[in-house]
Amino acid sequence: MKSIIKTIKIILLFSILGLIITTLLFGHSDIPLDELKAKYTQPASLFVEIEGMDVHYVDEGNQNDTLPIVLIHGTGSNLQTFDGWANSLKTTRRVIRMDIPAYGLTGPFPNRDYSIAHYTKFITQFLNAINVKQCVLGGNSLGGQIAWNVALKQPDIVTKLILIDAAGHHIDSRNIPIAFILASIPVIDKLCIYITPRFIARLSLESVYFNKSKVTDVLVDRYFELTLRAGNRQAFVDRLNTAPDTTSYKSLNKIQQPTLLLWGKDDLLIPIDHAIKFQKNIPNNTLVILEKLGHTPMEESPIESLNPVLYFLKQP
């Protein structure tokens, strides 16, 4: 009995020492919001108050455009994921992007409700707040799932829909980012709020890119540093532990808006067979498969991924 107690004490001691060392090596304090704003706002950045949050968004391009393009990023990302698209689109169109709650400069929902229903309501509130009556709505991954839910709930607002490697069906992932895995494990998820190694951000990005060489230090810094915005780490854990919406996809056949399905052929997080599911479910759609691209084609290869979007926007 004494030997068992001694063994347990030794294990506990080494566990505590390991935790202390890990915290010293990889523990990071929140980065002050003013510092993050100085680095990650853009000339066209604006803030609007919604549900007690100062929501960061960028509104640029032709302000006389009565049908702006509104773009929603995915989990762990921020509005800059669409920089490449926006730089081209804004020469003729009005383009709006926001940091959705839990990510970027916006920060967490005060009530910590990260359900798709709440995100769908948020987008409607956001569009009302900035006086957008109708728009072309697009989104990547989680942003895609939010976008098609808005199209279902508020069909008068959305004239066309762009779904980029969208979530919403039951996902059979072939490669899940390690940050997603860690944030979903009991006990470990609590540590993720304080211990946030930068190399985890790099590994997670590499898992969703086809061309790993495009995962630059600048890109890793953006994802990593914005994770350290106060409240974002807890929000990241909260979102990944939110019960999934398992019923809304049954209403996809009710989407009447012309829909572009844009998919990276080498997406391992939401594989291409999910694109086929959306193609079968949404009545009026066009599916474009992008060769040698992963889960975020608009970020990994902005020019190539934008070409089918430009064609789609010209169609009646």
C-alpha positions as CSV (number, residue, x, y, z in Angstrom):
1,M,0.0,0.0,0.0
2,K,2.8,2.4,0.9
3,S,4.5,1.7,-2.4
4,I,1.3,2.5,-4.3
5,I,0.9,5.8,-2.4
6,K,4.6,6.6,-3.1
7,T,4.1,5.9,-6.8
8,I,1.0,8.1,-7.0
9,K,2.9,10.9,-5.3
10,I,5.8,10.6,-7.7
11,I,3.4,10.7,-10.7
12,L,1.6,13.7,-9.3
13,L,4.9,15.5,-8.6
14,F,6.1,14.9,-12.2
15,S,2.7,15.9,-13.6
16,I,2.8,19.2,-11.6
17,L,6.4,19.8,-12.7
18,G,5.5,19.1,-16.3
19,L,2.6,21.5,-16.1
20,I,4.8,24.2,-14.6
21,I,7.4,23.8,-17.3
22,T,4.8,23.7,-20.1
23,T,3.2,26.9,-18.7
24,L,6.6,28.7,-18.5
25,L,7.4,27.7,-22.1
26,F,4.1,28.1,-23.8
27,G,1.9,30.1,-21.4
28,H,0.9,33.5,-23.0
29,S,-0.9,36.5,-21.5
30,D,-3.6,38.2,-23.5
31,I,-2.3,40.8,-25.9
32,P,-3.9,44.3,-25.1
33,L,-6.6,45.1,-27.6
34,D,-5.0,48.5,-28.5
35,E,-1.9,46.7,-29.6
36,L,-3.9,44.3,-31.7
37,K,-5.9,47.1,-33.2
38,A,-2.8,49.0,-34.2
39,K,-1.5,45.9,-36.0
40,Y,-4.6,44.3,-37.5
41,T,-7.1,47.1,-38.4
42,Q,-7.1,48.3,-41.9
43,P,-7.7,51.8,-43.5
44,A,-11.3,50.9,-44.1
45,S,-11.8,49.3,-40.6
46,L,-14.9,50.3,-38.6
47,F,-16.6,49.2,-35.4
48,V,-20.3,48.9,-34.7
49,E,-21.9,47.9,-31.4
50,I,-24.0,44.7,-31.4
51,E,-25.1,42.8,-28.3
52,G,-22.6,44.8,-26.2
53,M,-19.7,44.0,-28.5
54,D,-17.6,46.4,-30.6
55,V,-17.7,44.4,-33.9
56,H,-14.8,45.0,-36.2
57,Y,-15.6,45.1,-39.8
58,V,-14.2,46.5,-43.1
59,D,-16.5,48.2,-45.6
60,E,-14.7,49.2,-48.8
61,G,-15.1,49.7,-52.5
62,N,-17.9,51.3,-54.4
63,Q,-20.2,52.7,-51.7
64,N,-22.9,53.3,-54.4
65,D,-23.2,49.6,-54.9
66,T,-26.7,48.7,-53.6
67,L,-25.9,45.0,-53.6
68,P,-22.7,44.6,-51.6
69,I,-20.8,41.3,-51.2
70,V,-20.6,40.2,-47.6
71,L,-18.1,37.6,-46.6
72,I,-17.9,35.5,-43.4
73,H,-14.8,33.8,-42.2
74,G,-14.5,30.4,-40.5
75,T,-13.4,29.0,-37.1
76,G,-10.2,30.5,-35.7
77,S,-9.8,32.9,-38.5
78,N,-10.7,36.6,-39.1
79,L,-11.8,38.9,-41.8
80,Q,-8.3,39.2,-43.3
81,T,-8.7,35.7,-44.7
82,F,-10.6,37.4,-47.6
83,D,-8.0,40.1,-48.2
84,G,-7.0,38.8,-51.6
85,W,-10.6,38.6,-52.8
86,A,-11.5,42.0,-51.4
87,N,-8.5,43.7,-53.0
88,S,-9.8,42.7,-56.4
89,L,-13.5,43.0,-55.8
90,K,-13.4,46.4,-54.3
91,T,-12.3,48.0,-57.6
92,T,-15.9,47.7,-58.9
93,R,-18.0,46.4,-56.0
94,R,-18.8,47.2,-52.4
95,V,-17.2,44.5,-50.2
96,I,-18.0,44.0,-46.5
97,R,-16.2,41.6,-44.1
98,M,-16.5,41.3,-40.3
99,D,-14.7,39.5,-37.5
100,I,-17.5,37.3,-36.2
101,P,-17.8,36.9,-32.4
102,A,-15.1,34.6,-30.8
103,Y,-12.5,35.6,-33.3
104,G,-10.4,38.5,-34.5
105,L,-10.8,41.9,-32.9
106,T,-14.5,41.5,-32.1
107,G,-14.0,39.2,-29.2
108,P,-16.5,36.8,-27.5
109,F,-20.3,36.8,-27.3
110,P,-21.1,38.1,-23.8
111,N,-23.5,35.2,-23.2
112,R,-21.1,32.6,-24.6
113,D,-23.8,31.2,-26.9
114,Y,-21.9,30.0,-30.0
115,S,-24.8,28.1,-31.6
116,I,-25.5,28.5,-35.3
117,A,-28.8,30.0,-34.5
118,H,-27.1,32.8,-32.5
119,Y,-24.5,33.4,-35.3
120,T,-27.4,33.6,-37.8
121,K,-29.2,36.1,-35.7
122,F,-25.9,38.1,-35.3
123,I,-25.4,38.4,-39.0
124,T,-28.9,39.7,-39.5
125,Q,-28.3,42.2,-36.7
126,F,-25.0,43.3,-38.2
127,L,-26.6,43.9,-41.7
128,N,-29.4,45.9,-40.1
129,A,-26.9,47.9,-38.0
130,I,-25.0,49.0,-41.1
131,N,-28.1,49.4,-43.2
132,V,-27.6,46.7,-45.7
133,K,-31.0,45.6,-47.1
134,Q,-29.8,43.0,-49.6
135,C,-26.5,41.4,-50.4
136,V,-24.5,38.6,-52.0
137,L,-23.6,36.5,-49.0
138,G,-20.5,34.2,-48.9
139,G,-18.8,32.2,-46.2
140,N,-16.0,29.7,-45.6
141,S,-16.4,26.7,-43.4
142,L,-18.3,27.8,-40.3
143,G,-18.9,31.1,-42.2
144,G,-20.5,29.1,-45.0
145,Q,-22.8,27.3,-42.6
146,I,-23.8,30.6,-41.1
147,A,-24.4,32.1,-44.6
148,W,-26.7,29.3,-45.8
149,N,-28.7,29.5,-42.5
150,V,-29.1,33.2,-43.1
151,A,-30.3,32.5,-46.6
152,L,-32.9,30.1,-45.2
153,K,-34.0,32.4,-42.3
154,Q,-33.9,35.7,-44.2
155,P,-34.3,34.9,-47.9
156,D,-35.3,38.5,-48.7
157,I,-31.8,39.7,-47.6
158,V,-29.7,37.2,-49.6
159,T,-29.8,37.4,-53.4
160,K,-26.9,35.0,-54.2
161,L,-25.0,32.6,-52.0
162,I,-21.3,31.7,-52.1
163,L,-20.4,28.6,-50.1
164,I,-16.6,27.9,-49.7
165,D,-15.8,24.5,-48.2
166,A,-18.9,25.1,-46.1
167,A,-19.8,23.3,-42.9
168,G,-23.3,22.1,-42.0
169,H,-23.5,18.4,-43.0
170,H,-22.2,15.7,-40.6
171,I,-18.4,15.9,-41.2
172,D,-16.2,12.9,-41.7
173,S,-12.8,14.7,-41.5
174,R,-9.6,13.1,-42.7
175,N,-7.4,15.6,-40.9
176,I,-8.6,17.8,-38.0
177,P,-6.4,20.7,-36.9
178,I,-4.6,19.9,-33.7
179,A,-6.0,23.1,-32.1
180,F,-9.5,21.8,-32.7
181,I,-8.7,18.5,-31.1
182,L,-7.1,19.9,-28.0
183,A,-9.9,22.4,-27.4
184,S,-12.4,19.5,-27.5
185,I,-10.7,17.3,-24.9
186,P,-12.0,17.6,-21.3
187,V,-9.4,19.1,-18.9
188,I,-7.1,19.8,-21.8
189,D,-9.6,22.4,-23.0
190,K,-9.2,24.3,-19.8
191,L,-5.5,24.4,-20.2
192,C,-5.9,25.8,-23.8
193,I,-7.2,29.0,-22.3
194,Y,-3.8,29.7,-20.7
195,I,-1.3,27.5,-22.6
196,T,-1.2,28.4,-26.3
197,P,1.9,27.3,-28.2
198,R,2.6,29.2,-31.4
199,F,3.6,26.0,-33.1
200,I,0.1,24.6,-32.6
201,A,-1.2,27.5,-34.7
202,R,1.3,26.6,-37.4
203,L,0.5,22.9,-37.4
204,S,-3.2,23.7,-37.5
205,L,-2.8,26.0,-40.5
206,E,-0.6,23.4,-42.3
207,S,-3.3,20.8,-41.8
208,V,-5.9,22.9,-43.8
209,Y,-3.5,24.1,-46.6
210,F,-2.6,21.9,-49.5
211,N,0.6,23.9,-50.2
212,K,2.4,24.0,-46.8
213,S,5.0,26.5,-48.1
214,K,2.2,29.1,-48.2
215,V,1.9,28.9,-44.4
216,T,4.3,31.9,-43.7
217,D,5.4,33.3,-40.4
218,V,3.2,36.4,-41.1
219,L,0.2,34.2,-41.5
220,V,0.9,32.2,-38.4
221,D,1.5,35.4,-36.4
222,R,-1.9,36.7,-37.4
223,Y,-3.8,33.6,-36.4
224,F,-1.8,33.2,-33.2
225,E,-1.8,36.8,-32.0
226,L,-5.5,37.3,-32.6
227,T,-6.2,34.2,-30.6
228,L,-4.6,36.1,-27.7
229,R,-7.2,38.8,-27.8
230,A,-8.9,38.9,-24.4
231,G,-11.7,36.3,-24.3
232,N,-10.9,34.6,-27.6
233,R,-9.3,31.5,-26.2
234,Q,-12.2,30.8,-24.0
235,A,-14.5,31.5,-26.9
236,F,-12.6,29.2,-29.1
237,V,-13.1,26.4,-26.6
238,D,-16.7,27.3,-26.1
239,R,-17.4,27.2,-29.8
240,L,-15.8,23.8,-30.3
241,N,-17.7,22.4,-27.4
242,T,-21.1,23.7,-28.6
243,A,-23.5,21.0,-29.6
244,P,-23.6,20.8,-33.4
245,D,-26.7,21.7,-35.4
246,T,-27.9,18.4,-36.7
247,T,-31.2,19.3,-38.3
248,S,-30.9,22.5,-40.4
249,Y,-29.2,20.7,-43.3
250,K,-32.5,19.0,-43.9
251,S,-33.8,22.3,-45.2
252,L,-31.1,22.9,-47.7
253,N,-33.5,22.0,-50.5
254,K,-35.5,25.1,-49.6
255,I,-32.7,27.5,-50.6
256,Q,-33.8,29.2,-53.8
257,Q,-31.0,31.6,-54.3
258,P,-28.4,30.9,-57.0
259,T,-25.6,29.3,-55.1
260,L,-21.9,28.9,-56.0
261,L,-20.3,25.9,-54.3
262,L,-16.5,26.4,-54.2
263,W,-14.4,23.6,-52.9
264,G,-10.7,22.8,-52.5
265,K,-10.2,19.3,-53.9
266,D,-7.7,18.6,-51.3
267,D,-9.7,19.8,-48.3
268,L,-9.1,17.2,-45.6
269,L,-11.2,19.0,-42.9
270,I,-14.4,19.1,-44.9
271,P,-13.7,16.7,-47.8
272,I,-15.0,17.0,-51.3
273,D,-17.7,14.4,-50.8
274,H,-19.5,17.1,-48.7
275,A,-19.5,19.4,-51.7
276,I,-21.4,16.6,-53.5
277,K,-24.0,16.5,-50.7
278,F,-24.6,20.2,-51.0
279,Q,-24.8,19.9,-54.7
280,K,-27.5,17.3,-54.4
281,N,-29.5,19.3,-51.7
282,I,-29.5,22.8,-53.0
283,P,-31.7,23.2,-56.1
284,N,-30.1,26.1,-58.0
285,N,-26.3,25.6,-57.6
286,T,-23.0,25.5,-59.5
287,L,-20.2,23.4,-58.1
288,V,-16.6,24.4,-58.9
289,I,-13.7,22.1,-57.7
290,L,-10.4,23.8,-57.2
291,E,-7.4,21.5,-57.8
292,K,-4.5,21.4,-55.4
293,L,-6.2,23.6,-52.8
294,G,-7.3,22.9,-49.3
295,H,-9.9,24.1,-46.8
296,T,-9.4,27.9,-47.3
297,P,-8.9,28.4,-51.1
298,M,-9.7,32.1,-50.9
299,E,-6.6,32.5,-48.6
300,E,-4.3,29.9,-50.1
301,S,-4.8,31.0,-53.7
302,P,-6.9,34.2,-53.9
303,I,-6.6,34.7,-57.7
304,E,-7.5,31.2,-58.8
305,S,-10.4,30.8,-56.3
306,L,-11.8,34.2,-57.2
307,N,-12.2,33.6,-61.0
308,P,-15.3,31.4,-60.7
309,V,-16.8,33.9,-58.2
310,L,-16.4,36.7,-60.8
311,Y,-18.1,34.6,-63.4
312,F,-20.9,33.7,-61.0
313,L,-21.5,37.3,-60.0
314,K,-22.0,38.3,-63.6
315,Q,-24.8,35.7,-64.1
316,P,-28.4,36.8,-63.8
